[in-house]
Amino acid sequence: MKKSDFNYAIANHEKFFYSHLSERDKRLYAGLEAMKAGYYGVEEVSKKYGIHKHTVRRGKKELLLEIVPEAKKVRQKGGGRKKTALKSNRWSQLLSATNHHNT
């Protein structure tokens, strides 16, 4: 077989592979691709995968510093929305404090 017989659509396979990575793995992969691309790598990778430039830079930084995450954690502790029960409890405390000061 000749080399020309292996005509794969690499760009499509890269995007398919990228879509199945976790949030952190996507960031690291984007950082690695930007490092391979050179001077305008961050901008090129940002456009290619539709992610923000800061995300690509953060991926590069994590690779360069060899930051190792906690086991099985994708997001940092404390991220995301607060639980509804905590919100409603906070609102009731604020309301009772407001009513107490008005009387």
N, C-alpha and C positions, 0 to 999 in steps of 0.2 A: 504494500500500500504506500502511496505517496503522501507527503505531508498535506497536499492540497485536498485530499479526500476527507480530512478532518476539519471541515468548515463549520465550526460551531458558532452560534450567536452568543459570544461570551458576555456581552453587555446584558442580554436578557437573563442569562444564568446568574450573573452577579446580582442583579436586582431581585431575582427569586431567592437566592441565598440570603441576601441582606434582609428581606422581608420576614424571614423565619428566625432571626436572631433576637435575643432579649435586648432590652433598652440599653444596658451597659455594653453588651457585645457589639451592638450597632455603633455606639460611640467609639469603641476601640478600633473596630474595623475601619470606620471612616477616618480616624486619626492615622491609621497605618497606610491607607490608600493616599492620604494627603502627603504623608512623608515620602512615599514612593514617587508621587507626581512632581515633587520639587517645589519651586518658588511659588507658583500660583495654585498649589495643590489644595489648600483649604477652600478657596473659592470654587475650584473645579468640582471637588467632592461635594461641597454644599449644594451646588446646582444639580449634580448628577443624582443625588439621593433625596433632594428636597428637604434638607435639614439646615438649621441655622449654623452660621460660621462659628459661633461660640461653642456649639456642640462638637464640631470637628476639632477646634483648638483644644477643648477639654480632653477629648480622646487622645490627641497627640501628647498632651501634658501627662496624662495618666500612663501612657506607654513609656515616655521618657523617664518618669519617676518610678516606674514599675510599682504602681499602687496596687495592692492586693485587697480585694473586697472581703467583707465578712462572708462566711460560708452561706450559700443559698439565699443571699439577700440581693435583690436587684435595686431596690430603692433605699434611700437613706432613712434612718429612724426619724419619725415625726413628720414625714412627708404625707401629702394627701389631705383630704378633708377631715375635719374633726367629727367625731361621732355625734349623731343627732341628740342623744341623751345628754351629752355634755353641754351642747348648745342650749337646749331647753332649760337645763338646770341653771346655767349662767343667766338666762333671761329672767327666770323666776327670782333669782337673787337680786338682779338689778331692779326689777319691778318692786320687790318688797322694800329695798333700800330707798327707792324713790317715794313710795307711799309713806314710809316711815318719816322721811324728812318733810313731807308736805303736811303732815298732821300735827 
